[in-house]
Amino acid sequence: MQKPRSDLRANTADYETIPLVKATGFREYDARWILDTEINLLGLQALGLGLATYVHEVGTRPRIVVGHDYRSYSLSVKQALILGLLEGGMEVLDIGLALSPTAYFAQFALDAPCVAMVTASHNENGWTGVKMGANPPLTFGPDEIGRLKTIVLEGQGVARPGGRLERVEGFRDRYLDEVTTGVKLTRPLKVVAACGNGTAGAFAPEALRRMGVEVIEMDTELDYNFPKYNPNPEDHAMLSQMAQRVRETGADLALGFDGDGDRCGVVDDTGEEIFADKIGLMLARDLSALHADATFVVDVKSTGLYKTDAVLKANGADTVYWKTGHSYIKRKTAELGALAGFEKSGHFFFNAPIGRGYDDGIVAAGAILAMLDRNPGKKLSELKAALPDAWTSLTMSPHCDDELKYEVLERIVAGYEALAAAGGSILGRKIVEAITVNGVRVHLEDGSWVLVRASSNKPELVVVVESMRSADDMRALFHDEVKPRLAKYPEIGAYNQEI
């Protein structure tokens, strides 16, 4: 395999003959690049050969599902990747246009231990990427990505005979049967299905109708230009549009799906967004009543209410906080045999009897609708109002270059650790714990907390704060504590949100 370079420019002879692969595209649990400037099609072919080499190296059966999301260039990216997989001796099952969870389901349905889903998820146009796995329902974490990175960048890919391509037709219907079986509602519900013109528009509306709800479609036409906003149900732009549509139509709720359909965002009947960690808490309350002594896994960006909630305690439920990232939460949920895992970004992971352990926005939507069905006469806003009070910020994402962000974060973590060790306080409240499993989450004596970590898939830091006192106090934790602290670091750029 030819050794890739990172300094190639488009419209040159070298660009057409040498793989371009920028090292920073290998993230903690998937791979993402800006197409043409950080990776070219030859680089994607090298990635396919590298992935095939890794699969053979670890002794996994070389049979792999591939699919692609709806971007103008995703089919070309997938085809380049397939060339590399075939060169490396893989049996490739191409399911065509797909959601990430469609590809994950295909691993089970088509008896294929490996997956490579071409998607940039919710990233802006220009980005591409691949979510990979070789042990369903898990996807690659840092160890697997690290070894793959070495194979690709060092040109260690090994060509082997035996490559074969099979195109799997009509797999969409098989997937829709899977995600809708067992969810048949008995109460009438009107649901806004928001897809941001992403791939989910070809899947989610029909799935929801099969579950028995009246669907109000919102931006479900596939359009890879994303003319209104990126399909990201964690961003204010999409959530505000969902809220407006609920108020206009009198819908019972809105369900929003990201670009590759593995996340779900929620707006209630009043037009108020409910962050995924709070939806997770509502689901945990509901499910722990049906499954005694259940375990749940949540990421470090999630509300602290999981540990203090009286309903969960009464139902014997246990909650484990773990690293943010779909691969981390998925792996921990499987490792502990937890009933479910919840990530604040909107990834939901359900083990049997609800799901197969991977993140699927449509399965999450079904679980939310089933929860409402089990609470006849209650609106989603009423279930939310039954939760204890906590005020949690949006996820804020100040820019920090990929090459710098982890070193900068180390200094931020060290500063908070030193403050905690010295018996320090934040806004008059003593620090009781600094959790450093994933960046730093600083817990205060009243249950409030602040979090700073590095984004795993973009050149950004991630900031979240939560107050157990009030919305004004939540804003103060950000404006009077985190923002001035991070302003001391010139490597950190502007915030793309305010609270």
BELWOWO-V863736 format. One record per backbone hydrogen bond with DSSP energy under -1.0 kcal/mol. NH is the residue of the N-H (numbers start at 0). CO is the residue of the C=O. Records with the same first field share a line. If there is no record, write none. Layout:
NH: CO ; CO
//
This chain:
4: 18
16: 13
17: 13
20: 4
21: 37
24: 21
25: 22
26: 24 ; 29
30: 129
31: 24
32: 127
34: 125
35: 38
37: 33
39: 19
43: 39
44: 40
45: 41
46: 42
47: 43
48: 44
49: 45
50: 46
51: 47
52: 48
53: 49
54: 50
55: 51
56: 52
57: 53
59: 54
62: 60
63: 90
64: 113
65: 92
66: 115
67: 95
68: 117
70: 68
76: 72
77: 73
78: 74
79: 75
80: 76
81: 77
82: 78
83: 79
84: 80
85: 81
86: 82
87: 83
88: 85
89: 84
90: 61
91: 163
92: 63
93: 165
94: 65
97: 67
99: 259
102: 98
103: 99
104: 100
105: 101
106: 102
108: 104
109: 105
111: 106
113: 62
114: 132
115: 64
116: 130
117: 66
118: 128
122: 119
126: 123
127: 32
129: 30
130: 116
132: 114
137: 134
139: 131
144: 140
145: 141
146: 142
147: 143
148: 144
149: 145
150: 146
151: 147
152: 148
153: 149
154: 151
155: 150
159: 86
163: 89
165: 91
167: 93
174: 170
175: 171
176: 172
177: 173
178: 174
179: 175
180: 176
182: 179
184: 210
190: 213
191: 252
192: 215
193: 254
194: 217
196: 218
197: 194
198: 258
200: 197
201: 198
202: 199
203: 199
206: 202
207: 203
208: 204
209: 205
210: 206
211: 208
212: 207
213: 188
215: 190
217: 192
222: 196
225: 222
231: 229
234: 231
238: 234
239: 235
240: 236
241: 237
242: 238
243: 239
244: 240
245: 241
246: 242
247: 243
248: 244
249: 245
251: 189
252: 189
253: 266
254: 191
255: 264
256: 193
258: 230
260: 257
263: 345
264: 255
266: 253
267: 271
270: 267
273: 265
278: 274
279: 275
280: 276
281: 277
282: 278
283: 279
284: 280
285: 281
286: 282
287: 283
290: 286
292: 314
295: 317
296: 339
297: 319
298: 341
299: 321
301: 298
306: 303
308: 304
312: 308
313: 309
314: 310
315: 312
316: 311
317: 293
319: 295
321: 297
328: 324
329: 325
330: 326
331: 327
332: 328
333: 329
334: 330
335: 331
337: 332
338: 294
339: 294
340: 348
341: 296
342: 346
345: 342
348: 340
350: 338
353: 350
354: 350
356: 349
359: 347
360: 260
363: 359
364: 360
365: 361
366: 362
367: 363
368: 364
369: 365
370: 366
371: 367
372: 368
373: 369
374: 371
377: 374
382: 378
383: 379
384: 380
385: 381
386: 383
390: 466
392: 464
395: 462
398: 493
399: 458
403: 400
404: 400
407: 403
408: 404
409: 405
410: 406
411: 407
412: 408
413: 409
414: 410
415: 411
416: 412
417: 413
418: 414
419: 415
420: 416
421: 417
422: 419
423: 418
425: 428
428: 425
430: 423
431: 442
432: 442
434: 440
439: 451
440: 434
441: 449
442: 432
443: 447
444: 429
446: 443
448: 465
449: 441
450: 463
451: 439
452: 461
454: 459
459: 457
460: 397
461: 452
462: 395
463: 450
465: 448
466: 390
473: 469
474: 470
475: 471
476: 472
477: 473
478: 474
479: 475
481: 476
482: 477
484: 480
485: 481
486: 482
487: 484
488: 485
491: 488
492: 398
//
